[in-house]
Amino acid sequence: MSLLKKTGLWIVILALTFSGLLSTPQANAATKTQDVTRGEYITAIVKALEFELSDGETLEFTDVDAQLAPYVEAAQKMGIIKGATSTTFKPGQKLTREHAFLIASRAIKSEEVFSTDLLDKFKDKSSFKTNEFVELSRSVGLGLLQGFEDGTAKPQKLVTKVQVTKIIDRLLRAYNVEPPTNSVSLRILGTSDLHTNFVNYDYYQDKVSNEVGLAKTAVLIEDARAEKPNNLLFDNGDLIQGTPLGGYKVTVDKLEKGELHPALAALESLDYDASTLGNHEFNYGLDYLDSVLEEAPFPVLNANVYDAKTKNNRYTPYAIFDKEVVDGIGETHTLKVGVIGVVAPGIVRWDRALLDGKVTVEDAANTVEKFIPEMKGQGADIIVVLSHSGMGDEIHTVDEDDVTYQISQLDGVDAILTGHNHAVFPGDFGDLKNIDMEQGTVNGTPVVMPGKFGSHLGVIDLELKKSGDQWAVIKGKGAVREIDKKSDKVVQKVIDAVKEAHEGTIEYVRSPVGKTTAPINSYFALVKDDPSIQIVTNAQKWFVEDKIKGTEYEKLPVLSSGAPFKAGGRNGANYYTEIPTGEIAIKNVADLYVFDNTVFALVMTGADVKEWLEMSAGQFNQIDPSSKEQQNLINEEFRTYNFDVIDGVTYDFDVTQPAKYDYDGKTINDSANRVVNLQYDGKPIDSKQKFLVVTNNYRASGDFPGVRNATDSIDYAYENRQAIMDYMIDVGTIDPSADSNWAFAPLNESINVTFETSGKAKEIIPQGSGIEYLSPTEEGFAKYSLKQK
């Protein structure tokens, strides 16, 4: 039957219902007015949508008569109504517009998620009495609730018979009237980059935070599971490092043999089916990782890390799950779901001191392609890839770190959970080819990247059809759902699973190590020399100068490198160092230095130092000195942890010049010269003079310009964070200030240079800095101008 005919038929049925020809006793009483009762409305909805009727005997409402009971029963089974109480339905109660649209919205089993901002269009938004704002927003998004010409919704106005006809007309146009089939719907749920954020708690600020935590994501997980009983839940890695909780389990409350790591305990509480290894799983070395995995209650997969000696896979490369599913007509089947995990090959650079000579890592995309035939040979009906290797781009370079784009092109891959970039997809990466944001696909393959720290849940819905003995994916869609940052709602069993480690971490991070005479923050660390970095570089220099006494390095000038690890960007407007005046505790040191790095010192020349700083200069966009338009100073593609400040030398950045290196360290302008006036001890630096530059294992192990030319290195195997604590204990009281060893080369005052940082920074703009607040932008950020002083 065509939609037009179906709609017309039900208009006739509505007319008959309201005239009493198909009425109930409750409906008869209402025919004297134009208002509609709950009973009438439900009867009309059930008939229009052709819900299957039974005898009504399962209904527990005591105020529904036998004639109406089958309709109310059908509506309740389909989840479109709720009782006034557990035993009453109040079928004769007059229906408000608000209630009518809530019922209509529930009837449409769409998985689209609409923002509650849609309700802002109504001038009388405050008149809504329901607490189901998400459902009401769906009603707007689906075109059911449209409002009046004067911009109001009139939610408490009673619904008339004419209005019910229009509502059901819209409902039929939005309703999926296709009959159920024997196809199978399989939902793949996924998290990534949790970084030990299991409780909704900010250990750096020592307070509850509803912006992070698996306990928050779990609310979405439970809802998504309830919607689709055929589901699997995976994690995409970077689990055991990130907050002080991760370090606490390594150095303070050390993991004992037979103990389940809190990261795995948190996942176990939610019945995860499998996970894969992220790059940060390797930060503490292979022995520690082995001890974590020893008690894993589910498969932890990785296919592209190999033992350097045996050449065999060091970890389980894939698993095949026999998943019992129910199709659309109620029949049970067993799907064989193959799941494989891969990680960015960069682990051998980033943790070279821990991994060199012990493991090798193959290209992630090539590895998945290699194992697909083997997994198919083992009976896999579908293949899901857990790709901790980032999205990447259209060009494939072997052994590059971000290759999810290439994995999506492989025949046999049906769904991908990715991460590593801390971004969100669908949402980000819209500049790539063959991206469908609405369907959440890359090259036709459903892909989800669920942010970081538990901010989002990835949801992939696959529809499968069986032909003979073979199952095939006939439709797939990827989507992400964001946690409710305004709600305190959590899933308590996640918190209970990590209770001991969580409470121990809080006690640990509250331990005092020193004092500060002024607040310390990193709001302006990208545009001026900043105390939050200066404290780190001072501490590192203090540590190494003591260590090299009496050694061959004692006479080398010591420089020290630091970066603004917490500087907003992709991690949000609250991701900045914030330390108040007064006592400094371990939590504050962790706020200064968020990574579990160890101290390294590199022997290099003045020329190498220059190249290192040329790489840092990629943090800035090129400024056109002839333009009078606003020009954004900060290159958002450049990771702030790569903006290394080197203390012990002085220098300027000439941002009117092009950058020499891109954000990956590849040369893009060989003759570029952004770093000017580079001096040591008040004189132009000698390109051949040797220096000892203090940094961390991550930087020392990477392929960073300048750094890669180092002729010698010293691994102190001592955490940078611990060195900072030792320094603070030795100094006692910190007077936070920066020595202004770097600045921007002077720009013409007419040039309009802007940048973004947290909106909170407008209250603490340093006097004489040339920084001026302009306006708020999005999600807590604000725009500022920068003038040379």
C-alpha positions in Angstrom: 0.0 0.0 0.0 1.4 3.4 -0.9 2.1 5.9 1.9 -0.5 8.3 0.5 -3.2 5.6 0.5 -2.2 4.4 3.9 -2.4 7.9 5.3 -5.7 8.6 3.7 -7.1 5.3 5.1 -6.2 6.2 8.6 -7.7 9.6 8.4 -11.0 7.8 7.7 -10.3 5.4 10.6 -9.6 8.4 12.9 -12.9 9.9 11.8 -14.7 6.7 12.6 -13.0 6.4 16.0 -13.8 9.9 17.0 -17.4 9.6 15.9 -17.9 6.7 18.2 -18.3 4.0 15.5 -15.1 2.3 16.7 -15.0 3.8 20.1 -14.6 2.7 23.7 -16.8 3.8 26.5 -14.1 6.3 27.5 -14.0 7.6 23.9 -17.8 8.0 23.8 -17.6 10.5 26.7 -15.1 12.6 24.8 -17.0 12.8 21.5 -19.0 15.8 22.9 -15.9 17.9 22.7 -13.1 18.4 20.2 -10.5 17.4 22.8 -8.9 13.9 22.7 -8.3 11.5 25.5 -5.3 9.3 26.1 -7.3 6.2 25.3 -8.5 7.6 22.0 -5.1 8.7 21.0 -3.5 5.3 21.7 -6.2 3.5 19.9 -5.6 5.7 16.8 -1.8 5.3 17.0 -2.0 1.5 17.3 -4.4 1.2 14.4 -2.4 3.5 12.2 0.9 1.7 12.8 -0.8 -1.7 12.6 0.6 -3.0 15.8 -0.3 -6.7 16.5 -3.1 -7.0 19.0 -3.6 -9.6 21.7 -6.4 -10.0 24.2 -5.0 -7.5 26.7 -4.7 -10.0 29.5 -1.0 -9.1 30.3 -2.0 -5.5 31.0 -1.7 -4.5 34.7 -3.6 -1.2 34.5 -6.8 -1.6 36.5 -8.6 1.4 34.9 -8.5 0.1 31.3 -11.6 -1.7 30.1 -11.6 -4.9 28.1 -12.4 -3.1 24.8 -9.4 -0.7 25.1 -7.0 -3.1 26.8 -5.6 -4.8 23.6 -4.6 -1.3 22.2 -3.0 -0.2 25.4 -1.2 -3.5 25.8 0.1 -3.3 22.2 1.3 0.2 22.8 3.1 -0.8 26.0 4.8 -3.7 24.4 6.1 -1.4 21.7 7.4 1.0 24.3 5.5 4.1 23.3 3.5 4.6 26.5 4.1 4.8 30.3 1.4 4.5 32.9 0.3 7.3 35.2 1.3 4.9 37.9 2.3 1.2 37.9 -1.4 0.2 38.0 -3.3 3.1 36.3 -3.3 4.4 32.7 -6.0 7.1 33.0 -7.4 6.5 29.6 -10.1 9.3 29.9 -7.5 12.0 30.8 -7.3 14.8 28.2 -4.2 14.7 26.1 -1.7 17.6 26.0 0.4 18.4 23.0 3.6 17.6 24.9 2.4 14.1 25.8 1.1 13.5 22.3 4.4 14.3 20.7 6.4 12.2 23.2 4.2 9.2 22.4 4.6 9.7 18.7 8.3 10.1 19.0 8.7 6.8 20.9 6.8 5.0 18.1 9.7 5.7 15.7 12.6 3.4 16.4 15.1 5.7 14.7 18.7 5.6 16.1 19.3 9.2 15.1 20.3 11.4 18.1 19.1 15.0 18.1 20.5 17.8 20.2 18.2 19.3 22.9 19.1 22.7 21.4 16.3 22.0 19.0 13.9 23.0 21.7 15.4 26.5 21.9 13.5 27.5 18.8 10.3 27.7 20.9 9.7 30.9 22.8 7.8 29.1 25.5 10.4 26.4 26.1 10.0 26.9 29.8 6.4 25.6 29.5 7.6 22.0 28.9 7.0 20.0 32.0 8.5 16.7 31.0 12.0 15.6 31.9 12.3 13.7 28.7 13.9 16.5 26.7 16.0 14.1 24.6 12.8 12.4 23.4 11.0 15.6 22.8 14.0 16.9 20.8 13.7 13.7 18.6 10.1 14.7 18.0 11.3 18.0 16.6 14.1 16.5 14.7 11.8 13.9 13.1 9.4 16.6 12.0 6.6 15.7 14.4 6.6 18.7 16.7 6.6 21.8 14.5 5.2 24.5 16.6 3.0 27.5 15.7 3.6 30.6 13.5 4.2 32.7 16.5 7.3 30.6 17.5 5.6 28.8 20.4 5.0 25.1 21.0 2.1 25.4 23.4 3.0 22.1 25.1 0.3 22.2 27.7 -2.5 23.0 25.2 -5.0 20.1 24.8 -4.9 18.2 21.6 -7.9 18.4 19.3 -9.2 15.7 16.9 -8.0 17.7 13.9 -4.5 18.0 15.4 -4.4 14.2 16.0 -5.1 13.6 12.4 -2.1 15.9 11.4 0.2 14.3 14.0 -0.5 10.8 12.7 -0.1 12.0 9.2 3.4 13.2 10.1 4.1 10.0 12.1 3.2 7.8 9.1 5.6 9.7 6.9 8.4 9.2 9.4 7.6 5.6 10.5 9.5 2.7 9.1 6.6 0.6 7.8 8.7 -2.2 6.4 7.7 -5.6 7.9 10.3 -7.4 10.0 12.6 -9.8 8.0 15.0 -12.6 8.8 17.9 -10.2 8.5 20.1 -9.8 11.6 21.0 -6.5 13.2 24.4 -6.5 15.0 25.5 -3.6 17.1 29.2 -3.0 17.7 30.0 -0.7 20.6 33.4 0.8 21.3 35.5 3.0 23.5 39.0 4.3 22.9 41.8 6.3 24.6 40.3 6.1 28.1 43.7 6.7 29.6 42.8 5.5 33.1 39.8 7.8 33.2 37.4 5.3 34.8 35.8 7.4 37.5 34.2 10.7 36.7 37.0 12.4 38.5 39.8 15.0 37.6 42.8 13.9 39.7 44.7 17.1 38.7 42.0 19.3 40.1 41.1 16.8 42.8 37.3 17.0 42.1 34.5 15.3 40.5 34.3 16.0 36.7 31.3 14.9 34.6 33.4 15.5 31.4 35.4 12.3 31.7 35.2 8.7 32.9 34.0 5.3 31.8 31.4 5.4 34.5 29.8 8.1 32.4 30.2 6.3 29.1 28.7 3.2 30.7 25.3 5.1 30.9 25.4 5.2 27.1 26.6 1.6 26.9 23.6 0.4 28.9 21.2 2.4 26.8 22.7 1.2 23.5 22.6 -2.4 24.6 19.0 -2.1 25.7 18.1 -0.8 22.2 19.8 -3.6 20.4 20.1 -7.0 22.2 22.5 -8.3 19.5 25.7 -6.5 20.5 29.4 -6.7 21.2 31.5 -4.3 23.2 35.2 -3.5 22.5 37.9 -1.2 23.7 40.5 0.2 21.4 43.5 0.7 23.7 45.4 3.4 25.7 44.0 2.0 28.9 46.7 1.8 31.6 48.4 5.2 31.3 47.1 8.8 31.4 46.1 10.0 34.8 47.9 9.7 38.1 46.0 6.4 38.7 48.1 4.8 36.0 51.4 5.9 37.6 50.1 5.0 41.1 49.7 1.4 40.0 53.3 1.3 38.7 55.2 3.1 41.4 53.2 3.2 44.6 50.6 0.4 44.9 52.5 -1.9 42.5 50.6 -4.5 40.7 51.0 -7.9 42.4 51.1 -11.3 40.8 47.6 -12.5 40.3 46.1 -9.0 40.8 43.7 -7.7 38.1 44.7 -4.3 37.0 42.0 -1.7 37.7 41.8 -0.9 34.0 40.8 -4.4 33.1 38.6 -4.6 36.2 36.7 -1.5 35.0 36.1 -3.1 31.6 35.2 -6.4 33.1 32.5 -4.8 35.2 30.7 -3.9 31.9 31.3 -7.3 30.3 33.6 -6.1 27.5 34.1 -8.8 24.8 37.7 -7.8 23.8 40.2 -5.0 23.6 43.4 -4.2 21.8 46.7 -2.6 22.8 47.3 1.2 22.3 50.7 2.8 22.1 50.6 3.9 25.7 50.3 0.3 26.9 54.0 0.0 26.2 55.1 3.1 28.3 56.0 1.0 31.3 57.9 -1.8 29.4 57.1 -5.3 28.2 57.4 -7.0 31.6 54.8 -4.7 33.2 52.5 -5.1 30.2 52.9 -8.9 30.5 51.9 -8.8 34.1 48.8 -6.7 33.3 47.7 -9.0 30.5 48.3 -12.2 32.5 45.0 -11.8 34.4 43.0 -10.3 31.5 39.4 -11.6 31.7 38.8 -11.2 27.9 41.0 -11.4 24.8 43.5 -8.5 24.4 44.5 -8.5 20.8 47.4 -7.3 18.7 48.5 -8.6 15.3 51.4 -6.3 14.2 53.8 -6.5 17.2 56.3 -9.3 16.8 59.0 -10.8 19.1 62.3 -9.6 17.7 64.0 -12.9 18.3 61.4 -15.5 17.4 59.7 -13.4 14.7 56.4 -14.7 16.0 53.4 -12.6 17.1 54.0 -11.5 20.6 50.3 -11.2 21.4 47.1 -12.9 20.3 46.5 -11.4 16.8 42.8 -12.0 16.5 39.8 -13.8 18.0 36.7 -15.3 16.5 33.5 -15.0 18.6 30.5 -17.3 18.3 27.8 -14.7 18.8 24.3 -15.9 19.2 21.9 -13.5 17.6 18.1 -13.2 17.0 16.8 -12.1 13.6 13.9 -9.8 12.9 11.3 -12.6 13.1 12.6 -14.2 16.2 14.8 -17.0 15.0 18.2 -17.7 16.6 21.5 -17.9 14.6 25.2 -18.1 15.5 27.4 -15.5 13.8 31.2 -15.9 13.8 32.6 -12.5 14.4 36.3 -12.1 13.7 38.1 -9.3 15.7 41.7 -8.2 15.0 43.8 -5.5 16.7 46.7 -3.3 15.5 48.7 -0.5 16.9 50.7 2.4 15.5 54.3 1.3 14.6 55.6 4.4 16.3 55.8 2.6 19.6 59.3 1.5 18.7 60.3 5.1 18.4 58.3 6.6 21.3 59.5 3.9 23.7 62.7 2.9 22.1 64.6 2.6 25.4 62.1 0.0 26.5 61.4 -1.8 23.2 64.6 -1.6 21.2 65.8 -5.1 20.3 62.8 -6.7 21.9 60.0 -6.2 19.4 59.4 -5.2 15.8 56.2 -3.7 14.5 54.7 -4.2 11.0 52.6 -1.8 9.1 49.0 -1.9 10.6 47.1 -1.9 7.3 49.3 -4.5 5.7 49.0 -6.7 8.8 45.2 -6.6 8.7 45.2 -7.5 5.0 47.6 -10.4 5.7 45.3 -11.9 8.4 41.9 -11.5 6.6 42.2 -14.8 4.6 43.3 -16.6 7.8 40.3 -15.3 9.7 38.0 -16.1 6.9 39.5 -19.6 6.8 38.7 -19.9 10.4 35.0 -19.3 9.6 34.7 -15.6 10.3 31.4 -14.3 8.9 32.3 -10.7 9.5 35.6 -8.9 10.5 35.9 -6.0 12.9 39.2 -4.2 13.2 40.3 -2.5 16.4 42.7 0.1 14.9 44.8 2.0 17.4 46.5 3.7 14.5 44.6 6.9 13.8 42.6 8.0 10.8 45.4 9.0 8.4 44.9 10.2 4.9 44.5 9.0 1.3 48.2 8.3 0.8 49.7 5.2 2.3 53.3 5.2 3.4 54.4 1.9 4.8 54.9 1.9 8.6 53.2 5.3 9.1 51.2 5.6 12.3 47.7 6.6 11.1 46.3 4.1 8.5 42.6 3.5 9.4 41.8 5.2 6.1 43.7 2.4 4.3 42.2 -0.3 6.5 38.7 0.9 5.5 39.6 0.1 1.8 40.4 -3.5 2.4 38.0 -6.2 1.1 36.7 -8.3 4.0 36.7 -5.5 6.6 33.2 -4.8 7.8 33.6 -2.4 10.7 36.4 -0.4 12.3 36.8 1.0 15.8 39.6 3.5 15.7 41.3 6.0 18.0 44.7 7.3 18.9 43.9 10.8 17.4 41.7 11.7 20.3 39.2 13.0 17.7 35.6 12.1 17.0 34.2 10.4 13.9 31.7 10.9 12.5 32.5 14.6 13.0 36.2 15.2 12.3 38.2 14.4 9.1 35.6 15.8 6.8 38.3 16.9 4.4 39.1 13.3 3.4 37.7 11.7 0.2 34.9 9.2 0.4 33.7 10.3 3.8 30.0 10.0 4.6 29.4 11.8 7.8 25.6 11.0 7.8 26.3 7.3 7.5 29.5 7.3 9.5 31.5 5.5 6.8 35.0 5.8 5.3 35.3 4.3 1.8 31.9 2.7 2.5 33.1 1.0 5.7 31.4 1.9 9.0 34.0 3.6 11.2 33.8 5.2 14.6 36.4 7.1 16.6 34.9 7.9 20.1 37.0 10.8 21.3 39.1 10.4 24.5 38.8 9.9 28.3 35.3 8.3 27.9 33.8 11.4 26.2 31.9 9.4 23.6 30.7 5.9 22.7 31.1 4.6 19.2 28.1 2.8 17.8 28.2 0.7 14.6 25.0 -0.9 13.4 25.3 -3.7 10.8 22.5 -5.4 9.1 23.3 -8.9 7.8 21.5 -11.2 5.5 22.1 -14.9 5.0 22.4 -16.5 1.6 23.0 -20.3 1.9 25.7 -20.7 4.5 27.1 -17.3 4.0 26.3 -14.1 5.9 26.8 -10.7 4.2 26.6 -7.2 5.5 24.0 -5.4 3.5 24.0 -2.2 5.4 26.2 -0.5 8.0 26.2 2.8 9.8 28.6 4.4 12.3 27.7 7.0 14.9 29.0 8.4 18.1 27.1 9.4 21.2 28.4 12.0 23.7 28.2 11.6 27.4 25.9 14.0 29.3 28.3 16.5 30.9 25.5 18.2 32.7 24.3 15.1 34.5 25.7 13.4 37.6 24.4 10.0 36.4 27.0 7.2 36.4 27.1 3.5 36.4 28.2 2.7 39.9 29.6 -0.8 39.2 32.4 0.8 37.2 33.4 3.0 40.2 33.2 0.0 42.5 35.5 -2.0 40.3 38.3 0.5 40.7 37.4 1.8 44.2 40.7 0.8 45.9 43.0 2.2 43.2 40.9 5.4 42.8 40.8 6.2 46.6 44.5 5.3 46.9 45.3 7.7 44.0 43.4 10.5 45.5 45.3 10.1 48.8 48.6 9.9 46.9 48.1 13.0 44.8 47.2 15.1 47.8 50.7 14.7 49.3 52.5 18.1 49.5 55.9 18.7 47.8 56.3 22.5 48.0 54.6 25.9 47.7 54.0 28.6 45.1 53.8 32.3 45.6 51.4 32.8 42.7 49.0 30.8 40.5 50.5 28.7 37.8 48.6 28.1 34.5 49.2 27.3 30.9 46.6 29.5 29.2 49.1 31.5 27.2 51.9 29.0 26.9 51.7 29.0 23.1 52.1 32.7 22.7 54.6 33.7 25.4 57.3 32.2 27.5 55.4 30.6 30.4 56.1 29.8 34.0 54.4 26.4 33.7 57.1 25.3 31.3 59.9 27.2 33.0 59.4 25.2 36.2 59.8 22.0 34.3 62.9 23.0 32.4 64.5 24.4 35.6 63.8 21.2 37.5 65.2 19.0 34.7 68.4 21.2 34.4 68.8 21.0 38.2 68.5 17.3 38.1 71.0 16.6 35.3 73.6 19.2 36.4 73.8 17.2 39.7 74.1 13.9 37.9 76.9 14.9 35.5 79.3 16.1 38.2 82.5 14.3 37.8 81.5 12.8 34.4 82.7 13.4 30.9 79.7 15.6 30.4 80.4 18.0 33.3 81.9 20.8 31.1 79.1 20.8 28.5 76.6 23.6 28.7 73.2 22.3 29.8 70.1 23.3 28.1 66.6 22.1 29.0 63.5 21.4 26.8 59.9 21.5 27.9 56.5 21.8 26.2 52.9 22.8 27.1 51.4 19.4 27.5 48.0 20.9 28.6 47.1 23.6 26.2 43.5 23.1 25.2 43.2 22.2 21.5 41.6 18.9 20.7 41.4 18.1 24.5 39.0 21.0 25.2 38.8 24.3 26.9 39.3 22.9 30.3 42.5 21.1 29.4 45.0 23.6 30.9 47.4 23.5 33.9 45.7 25.3 36.8 47.6 25.4 40.1 46.4 27.9 42.8 48.7 29.9 45.1 49.8 28.1 48.1 50.7 24.4 48.7 51.8 22.3 45.7 50.8 18.7 45.9 51.7 15.7 43.7 48.4 16.3 41.9 49.7 19.7 40.8 53.0 18.3 39.6 51.0 15.8 37.5 49.0 18.8 36.2 52.3 20.4 35.1 53.7 17.2 33.6 51.0 14.8 32.5 53.0 12.0 30.9 54.9 9.2 32.6 58.2 10.1 30.8 61.7 9.6 32.0 64.7 12.0 31.9 67.0 11.8 28.9 70.0 14.0 28.0 71.2 14.4 24.4 74.6 15.6 23.2 74.1 17.8 20.2 75.5 20.8 18.4 74.3 24.4 18.1 73.1 23.6 14.6 71.0 20.7 16.0 69.4 23.0 18.5 68.5 25.4 15.7 66.8 22.6 13.8 64.9 21.4 16.9 63.5 24.9 17.3 62.6 25.1 13.6 60.5 22.1 14.2 58.8 23.8 17.2 58.2 26.8 15.0 55.6 24.7 13.1 53.2 25.5 16.0 52.5 28.8 14.2 50.8 29.6 10.9 52.5 32.0 8.5 51.5 35.6 9.0 51.1 37.8 6.0 52.6 41.2 6.9 50.7 43.0 4.2 47.3 41.8 5.3 45.0 43.9 7.5 42.5 40.9 8.0 42.4 38.8 11.1 45.1 36.1 11.0 45.1 33.0 13.2 48.5 32.5 14.8 48.2 28.9 16.0 48.5 25.9 13.7 45.7 23.7 15.0 47.2 20.6 13.3 50.4 20.9 15.3 50.4 19.0 18.6 51.2 21.3 21.5 53.4 18.6 23.1 55.7 19.1 20.1 56.1 22.8 20.8 59.4 22.5 22.7 60.8 25.5 24.4 64.5 25.2 25.0 65.8 27.1 28.0 69.4 28.2 28.2 69.4 29.9 24.8 67.4 33.0 23.6 65.7 33.2 20.3 62.8 34.8 18.3 60.2 33.3 16.0 59.7 35.2 12.7 56.2 34.0 11.8 56.1 36.0 8.6 58.4 33.2 7.3 57.1 29.8 6.2 57.6 26.8 8.5 60.5 24.5 7.6 58.8 21.3 8.9 55.3 20.1 9.0 53.6 18.6 12.1 55.2 15.2 11.3 58.7 16.6 11.1 58.9 16.3 7.3 60.7 19.1 5.4 58.3 21.3 3.5 60.4 24.5 3.0 64.1 23.6 3.0 65.4 27.1 3.0 62.9 28.5 5.6 64.4 30.3 8.6 61.9 31.1 11.3 64.2 30.9 14.3 66.2 34.1 14.4 68.5 35.8 16.9 69.4 32.4 18.4 72.0 33.2 21.1 73.8 31.4 23.8 75.4 33.3 26.7 74.5 36.6 24.9 76.3 35.8 21.7 75.1 34.2 18.4 75.2 30.4 18.9 78.1 28.5 17.5 76.7 25.9 15.2 79.5 23.5 16.1 79.5 23.9 19.8 78.3 20.9 21.8 75.5 21.1 24.3 73.8 18.6 26.6 70.0 19.1 26.2 67.7 17.6 28.8 64.4 16.2 27.5 62.4 13.0 27.9 62.4 9.4 26.5 59.6 10.2 24.1 61.4 13.1 22.4 64.8 11.3 22.6 63.4 8.2 20.9 61.6 10.1 18.1 62.6 11.2 14.6 62.5 14.9 15.5 64.5 17.3 13.5 67.7 18.2 15.3 67.1 15.5 17.9 67.8 12.7 15.4 71.4 14.2 14.9 72.3 13.7 18.6 75.7 12.0 18.9 75.1 10.6 22.4 72.3 10.1 24.8 72.0 9.4 28.5 69.0 7.5 29.9 68.6 8.3 33.6 65.6 5.9 33.9 64.1 8.5 36.3 60.6 10.0 35.8 60.6 13.7 34.8 57.7 14.1 37.2 59.7 12.8 40.1 62.6 15.0 39.2 60.2 18.0 39.3 59.0 16.9 42.8 62.6 16.5 44.0 63.3 20.0 42.8 60.3 21.5 44.5 61.2 19.8 47.8 64.7 21.1 47.5 63.7 24.7 46.6 60.7 24.7 49.0 58.8 27.7 47.6 58.5 28.4 43.9 58.2 32.0 42.6 56.6 31.2 39.2 58.0 33.3 36.5 59.5 32.9 33.1 62.8 34.2 31.9 61.4 35.4 28.6 64.1 33.6 26.6 61.9 33.4 23.5 59.5 35.9 21.8 58.1 36.7 18.4 60.1 38.9 16.1 58.5 42.3 16.0 55.4 42.7 13.8 53.9 45.8 12.4 51.3 47.1 14.8 48.7 47.2 12.0 48.8 43.4 11.7 45.8 41.8 13.2 47.0 38.5 14.8 44.6 36.4 16.9 44.7 33.1 18.8 42.3 31.0 20.9 42.6 29.8 24.4 40.2 29.1 27.3 37.6 31.8 27.9 38.6 31.7 31.6 42.0 33.2 30.6 40.5 36.7 30.1 40.5 37.2 33.8 44.3 36.7 34.1 45.8 38.4 31.1 49.4 39.3 32.1 49.9 43.1 32.3 51.9 44.5 29.4 51.7 41.2 27.5 50.0 42.7 24.4 47.2 40.2 24.8 43.6 41.4 24.5 40.4 39.5 24.9 38.1 39.7 21.9 35.1 37.4 22.1 33.9 33.9 23.0 34.1 31.2 20.3 32.9 27.7 20.9 32.8 25.1 23.7 34.5 27.3 26.3 37.2 28.8 24.1 37.6 32.5 23.3 39.5 34.6 20.8 42.3 37.0 21.8 44.5 39.4 19.9 48.3 39.6 20.2 50.2 42.8 19.7 54.0 43.1 20.1 55.0 45.3 23.0 
